């Protein structure tokens, strides 16, 4: 049962259900003598039946009440227990278990559902004899309730001869772990373990692990890829919206008008075509080779494609495709399927780079 201090705490915590009570009050802060097994209060049996009433409250610091039932000497039988309670708000749970006089747990109560005024748990011991200690307790950190414990003994036959031994205290009921408050912008603390995966809305610590993939710094951090929409890193990259918003500002000028640099938007994506003339025609077996007076100095590579032009026009000659065979610094060698005579009458060539 509660003392004056416990009753005050119970009324304050149960009626108003304050979270501070749940988190800050130890389970035995306001308990009385019956909070321990040695201070258990007897339940007197009258014609085999006895009752006890009380209140247990974890938030109020009086989590446990102990009761004692002593059966008539030299009698044994069936001992039934029933716990009914009324919680201050729905969902709060009480429980009880029973120990013999040597501190051994005999039975744990079972749920029986809801009664007219509250909830019910029961237990039964067959062949009961001697003394039994009943531990009634609030289950969770926020649980509490006003209870009635009823004991019903139906004697059987047999004598009892108990040896007197010292009674050890049962193990203390483990405290329910304190619920960890989630980290948010109102209670962010870089020293809290639970905040390691949280990214605060403004100015997180540099390199904060919870801010990977976020850009909450002011000013934005150019070393954080998540900030590249707001700031251009050094060196600039086409992956940054800020860099690409003004390429002439953030990227270097292209070295030459024909320089191909996929990472520099100031350079052309493709080299311009090169128009030239065949300077030499030779026949090797079944192939006709043509020599052109341009090469690597104009950006030409072996993946370029050439076409003979018809006369002095810009029209391509049917069948005049040129496959580039070899490229030197200032000379390109190609092969064509036309005859040498056809090539000599159409010497103009257009070289085109591959599409990129």
C-alpha positions as CSV (number, residue, x, y, z in Angstrom):
1,X,0.0,0.0,0.0
2,X,1.1,3.6,-0.5
3,X,2.1,6.0,2.1
4,X,1.2,9.7,1.9
5,X,4.1,10.5,-0.4
6,X,3.3,7.6,-2.7
7,X,-0.4,8.4,-2.8
8,X,0.4,12.0,-3.8
9,X,2.7,10.8,-6.5
10,X,0.1,8.2,-7.7
11,X,-2.7,10.8,-7.9
12,X,-0.4,13.2,-9.7
13,X,0.9,10.6,-12.2
14,X,-2.1,8.5,-12.8
15,X,-4.7,11.2,-13.1
16,X,-2.6,13.4,-15.4
17,X,-0.5,10.6,-16.9
18,X,2.6,12.9,-17.0
19,X,5.5,11.4,-19.1
20,X,8.0,12.9,-16.6
21,X,6.7,10.5,-13.9
22,X,7.2,7.6,-16.2
23,X,10.8,8.5,-17.0
24,X,12.1,9.9,-13.8
25,X,10.7,8.1,-10.7
26,X,12.5,4.8,-9.7
27,X,10.1,1.9,-9.3
28,X,10.6,1.7,-5.5
29,X,11.0,5.5,-4.7
30,X,7.8,5.7,-2.7
31,X,7.1,2.1,-1.7
32,X,6.1,1.0,1.8
33,X,7.2,-2.0,3.9
34,X,5.2,-4.3,1.7
35,X,7.4,-3.4,-1.3
36,X,9.6,-6.2,-0.1
37,X,8.9,-9.9,0.5
38,X,9.9,-9.6,4.2
39,X,7.2,-6.9,4.7
40,X,4.4,-8.9,3.0
41,X,1.0,-8.2,4.4
42,X,-1.1,-11.2,5.5
43,X,-4.3,-12.1,3.8
44,X,-6.6,-13.7,6.4
45,X,-8.6,-16.7,5.3
46,X,-12.2,-16.9,6.5
47,X,-13.8,-20.2,5.5
48,X,-11.0,-20.7,3.0
49,X,-11.4,-17.3,1.4
50,X,-9.5,-14.0,1.8
51,X,-9.2,-10.7,0.0
52,X,-6.7,-7.8,-0.1
53,X,-7.0,-4.5,-1.9
54,X,-4.4,-1.9,-2.8
55,X,-2.7,0.2,-5.5
56,X,0.5,-0.3,-7.4
57,X,2.0,2.3,-9.7
58,X,5.3,2.4,-11.5
59,X,5.1,6.2,-12.3
60,X,4.3,6.8,-8.6
61,X,7.4,4.9,-7.4
62,X,5.4,2.1,-5.7
63,X,5.6,-0.7,-8.3
64,X,5.3,-3.8,-6.1
65,X,3.0,-5.0,-3.2
66,X,3.8,-8.3,-1.4
67,X,1.0,-10.4,0.3
68,X,1.3,-13.5,2.5
69,X,-1.2,-16.4,2.6
70,X,-0.7,-19.0,5.4
71,X,-2.8,-22.2,5.0
72,X,-4.2,-24.0,8.0
73,X,-1.6,-26.2,9.7
74,X,-1.3,-29.8,8.5
75,X,-3.8,-29.2,5.6
76,X,-3.2,-29.3,1.9
77,X,-5.5,-28.6,-1.1
78,X,-6.2,-26.4,-4.1
79,X,-5.3,-22.7,-3.8
80,X,-6.8,-20.3,-6.3
81,X,-5.8,-16.7,-6.9
82,X,-7.6,-14.0,-8.8
83,X,-6.4,-10.5,-9.4
84,X,-8.8,-7.8,-10.7
85,X,-7.8,-4.2,-11.3
86,X,-9.1,-1.0,-12.6
87,X,-6.5,1.0,-14.5
88,X,-6.6,4.9,-14.5
89,X,-6.7,4.7,-18.4
90,X,-7.1,1.9,-20.9
91,X,-4.3,-0.5,-21.6
92,X,-2.4,-0.4,-18.3
93,X,-1.3,-3.8,-17.1
94,X,-0.8,-5.5,-13.7
95,X,0.5,-9.0,-13.0
96,X,1.3,-11.3,-10.1
97,X,3.4,-14.4,-9.3
98,X,3.5,-16.7,-6.3
99,X,6.6,-18.0,-4.3
100,X,6.8,-20.6,-1.6
101,X,8.3,-19.9,1.8
102,X,11.8,-20.8,0.5
103,X,11.7,-18.1,-2.2
104,X,11.1,-20.5,-5.2
105,X,8.6,-19.2,-7.8
106,X,5.7,-21.6,-8.0
107,X,3.3,-20.1,-10.5
108,X,2.9,-17.1,-12.8
109,X,-0.6,-15.6,-13.4
110,X,-2.5,-16.1,-16.6
111,X,-4.7,-13.6,-18.4
112,X,-8.4,-14.3,-18.1
113,X,-9.8,-11.2,-20.0
114,X,-11.8,-8.3,-18.8
115,X,-14.3,-8.3,-16.0
116,X,-17.2,-5.9,-15.2
117,X,-14.9,-3.2,-13.7
118,X,-11.5,-4.0,-15.1
119,X,-9.1,-6.7,-16.1
120,X,-8.5,-10.2,-14.5
121,X,-5.5,-12.5,-14.1
122,X,-5.6,-15.9,-12.3
123,X,-3.4,-18.7,-11.0
124,X,-3.9,-22.1,-9.3
125,X,-1.7,-24.3,-7.1
126,X,-2.7,-27.9,-6.5
127,X,-1.5,-29.7,-3.4
128,X,-0.8,-26.3,-1.8
129,X,0.3,-26.3,1.8
130,X,2.2,-24.0,4.2
131,X,3.0,-20.4,3.3
132,X,2.9,-18.6,0.0
133,X,4.1,-15.1,-0.9
134,X,2.2,-13.2,-3.6
135,X,4.0,-10.5,-5.6
136,X,1.6,-8.0,-7.3
137,X,3.3,-5.5,-9.6
138,X,2.8,-3.0,-12.4
139,X,4.2,-4.5,-15.6
140,X,5.6,-1.5,-17.6
141,X,7.1,1.8,-16.8
142,X,3.8,3.7,-17.2
143,X,1.5,1.0,-15.7
144,X,-0.7,1.4,-12.6
145,X,-4.0,0.2,-11.2
146,X,-6.3,-0.2,-8.2
147,X,-6.5,-4.0,-7.5
148,X,-8.4,-6.6,-5.5
149,X,-6.6,-9.9,-4.8
150,X,-8.9,-12.8,-3.9
151,X,-7.5,-16.1,-2.5
152,X,-9.7,-19.3,-2.3
153,X,-8.5,-22.4,-0.5
154,X,-10.2,-25.8,-0.8
155,X,-8.6,-28.3,1.6
156,X,-8.0,-31.9,0.7
157,X,-6.4,-34.7,2.8
158,X,-2.9,-35.2,4.1
159,X,-0.6,-34.0,6.9
160,X,2.0,-31.4,6.5
161,X,5.5,-31.6,8.2
162,X,7.6,-28.6,7.1
163,X,11.3,-28.1,8.1
164,X,12.2,-24.6,9.2
165,X,14.7,-23.0,6.9
166,X,16.0,-19.5,6.3
167,X,14.0,-17.7,3.6
168,X,16.1,-16.0,0.9
169,X,14.8,-12.9,-0.8
170,X,13.5,-13.6,-4.4
171,X,15.5,-11.8,-7.1
172,X,14.5,-8.1,-7.5
173,X,12.1,-7.4,-10.3
174,X,14.1,-6.0,-13.2
175,X,13.4,-2.3,-14.0
176,X,11.8,-1.6,-17.4
177,X,14.4,0.1,-19.7
178,X,14.0,3.8,-20.2
179,X,12.5,4.6,-23.6
180,X,15.1,6.5,-25.7
181,X,13.7,9.8,-27.0
182,X,14.1,10.1,-30.8
183,X,16.5,12.8,-32.0
184,X,15.0,15.8,-33.8
185,X,15.8,19.5,-34.4
186,X,14.5,20.4,-30.9
187,X,16.8,18.2,-29.0
188,X,19.8,17.6,-31.4
189,X,23.0,16.9,-29.5
190,X,26.1,15.7,-31.3
191,X,27.1,13.7,-28.2
192,X,24.0,11.6,-28.2
193,X,24.3,8.2,-29.9
194,X,20.7,8.3,-31.2
195,X,21.6,11.5,-33.1
196,X,24.3,10.0,-35.2
197,X,21.9,9.1,-38.0
198,X,19.9,12.4,-37.8
199,X,20.7,15.5,-40.0
200,X,19.6,18.8,-38.3
201,X,17.8,21.3,-40.5
202,X,20.6,23.9,-40.2
203,X,24.4,24.0,-39.8
204,X,25.2,20.4,-38.8
205,X,28.7,19.7,-37.5
206,X,31.3,19.4,-40.4
207,X,31.4,15.9,-41.8
208,X,28.4,14.8,-39.7
209,X,27.5,11.2,-40.7
210,X,23.7,11.7,-40.5
211,X,24.0,14.4,-43.2
212,X,25.4,12.2,-46.0
213,X,23.2,12.9,-49.0
214,X,21.9,16.2,-47.4
215,X,23.0,19.8,-47.9
216,X,22.1,21.7,-44.8
217,X,25.2,23.8,-44.4
218,X,25.1,27.6,-44.7
219,X,27.1,28.4,-46.8
220,X,26.9,25.1,-48.8
221,X,29.9,22.9,-48.6
222,X,31.5,22.4,-52.2
223,X,33.1,19.1,-51.0
224,X,29.6,17.7,-50.3
225,X,28.2,16.3,-53.5
226,X,24.6,16.9,-52.1
227,X,25.4,20.6,-52.3
228,X,26.5,20.7,-55.9
229,X,23.1,22.1,-57.0
230,X,23.9,25.2,-54.8
231,X,27.7,25.5,-55.3
232,X,30.3,24.6,-58.0
233,X,33.2,22.5,-56.6
234,X,36.8,22.8,-57.6
235,X,37.6,21.4,-60.1
236,X,34.3,22.0,-61.8
237,X,32.1,19.1,-62.9
238,X,29.3,18.6,-65.3
239,X,27.4,16.8,-62.5
240,X,26.9,20.1,-60.7
241,X,23.9,22.2,-61.8
242,X,25.6,25.3,-60.5
243,X,28.7,24.6,-62.6
244,X,26.5,24.0,-65.7
245,X,24.4,27.1,-65.1
246,X,27.4,29.2,-66.3
247,X,30.0,27.1,-68.1
248,X,32.1,30.1,-69.2
249,X,32.4,31.2,-65.6
250,X,33.3,27.9,-63.9
251,X,35.0,25.9,-66.7
252,X,38.3,26.8,-68.5
253,X,38.2,28.0,-72.1
254,X,38.7,25.3,-74.8
255,X,42.4,25.2,-75.8
256,X,41.5,25.2,-79.6
257,X,38.2,25.4,-81.5
258,X,38.7,21.7,-82.5
259,X,39.7,20.3,-79.1
260,X,37.4,17.5,-78.0
261,X,37.0,17.4,-74.2
262,X,33.9,15.6,-72.9
263,X,34.4,17.1,-69.4
264,X,34.6,20.7,-70.6
265,X,31.3,22.1,-71.9
266,X,33.2,25.0,-73.5
267,X,34.7,22.5,-76.0
268,X,32.7,21.1,-78.9
269,X,31.2,17.7,-78.5
270,X,32.4,16.7,-82.0
271,X,35.2,17.9,-84.1
272,X,34.1,19.7,-87.3
273,X,34.4,17.9,-90.6
274,X,37.6,18.3,-92.6
275,X,37.5,18.8,-96.4
276,X,40.7,18.0,-98.3
277,X,42.0,16.5,-101.6
278,X,43.6,13.2,-102.5
279,X,47.4,13.7,-103.1
280,X,48.2,10.2,-104.1
281,X,46.4,7.1,-105.5
282,X,48.0,3.6,-105.4
283,X,46.8,0.1,-106.1
284,X,47.7,-2.8,-103.8
285,X,46.2,-6.0,-104.9
286,X,42.4,-5.5,-105.1
287,X,42.4,-2.4,-103.0
288,X,42.9,1.2,-104.0
289,X,44.7,3.3,-101.4
290,X,44.4,7.1,-101.1
291,X,46.7,9.5,-99.3
292,X,45.3,12.7,-97.7
293,X,47.5,15.6,-96.5
294,X,45.9,16.0,-93.1
295,X,46.3,13.9,-90.0
296,X,46.4,14.0,-86.2
297,X,47.2,17.7,-86.4
298,X,43.6,18.2,-87.4
299,X,42.2,15.8,-84.7
300,X,41.7,12.9,-87.2
301,X,41.8,9.4,-85.8
302,X,41.2,5.9,-87.3
303,X,37.5,6.0,-86.2
304,X,36.8,8.9,-88.6
305,X,34.9,8.3,-91.9
306,X,35.7,9.7,-95.3
307,X,33.7,10.2,-98.5
308,X,34.8,11.1,-102.0
309,X,32.9,14.1,-103.4
310,X,31.6,14.3,-107.0
311,X,33.8,16.6,-109.0
312,X,33.9,20.1,-107.4
313,X,30.5,19.7,-105.8
314,X,29.7,18.9,-102.2
315,X,27.7,15.8,-103.2
316,X,29.1,12.4,-102.1
317,X,30.1,10.0,-104.9
318,X,28.2,6.7,-105.0
319,X,30.4,4.0,-103.6
320,X,33.1,6.5,-102.6
321,X,33.2,5.6,-98.9
322,X,36.8,5.8,-97.5
323,X,37.9,3.6,-94.6
324,X,40.7,5.3,-92.6
325,X,43.6,2.8,-92.3
326,X,46.4,4.8,-90.7
327,X,46.8,8.3,-89.3
328,X,50.2,10.1,-89.0
329,X,50.8,13.6,-87.7
330,X,50.1,15.3,-91.0
331,X,48.9,12.5,-93.2
332,X,46.1,10.0,-93.4
333,X,46.0,6.7,-95.4
334,X,42.6,5.3,-96.5
335,X,41.2,2.6,-98.8
336,X,38.2,2.8,-101.2
337,X,36.3,0.3,-103.3
338,X,36.3,2.4,-106.5
339,X,38.9,2.1,-109.3
340,X,42.0,4.3,-109.4
341,X,40.6,6.0,-112.5
342,X,37.3,6.9,-110.7
343,X,39.3,8.3,-107.8
344,X,41.5,10.4,-110.1
345,X,38.4,12.1,-111.6
346,X,36.9,12.8,-108.1
347,X,39.8,13.9,-105.8
348,X,37.9,16.0,-103.2
349,X,37.3,14.3,-99.9
350,X,35.2,15.1,-96.8
351,X,36.4,13.5,-93.5
352,X,33.8,13.3,-90.7
353,X,34.4,12.5,-87.0
354,X,32.3,9.8,-85.2
355,X,29.3,11.1,-83.3
356,X,29.9,11.4,-79.6
